[in-house]
């Protein structure tokens, strides 16, 4: 089952809105839990959310020159 990119973006935004800078740690924890549980669909989604948060935080921290 394919993961909906809009769902991934929404989940990432929700985590960032709720946890701020700590969203990255929360997303990592979610991915680790899915991995330990062997839940591959949840792991796929968690890794996509994690990547989206990393991307957003990278863009936010890039200085404007």
Secondary structure by P-SEA (a helix, b strand, c coil): ccccaaaaaaaaaaaaaacccaaaaaaaaaaaaaaaacaaaaaaaaaaaaaaaaaaaaaaacccc
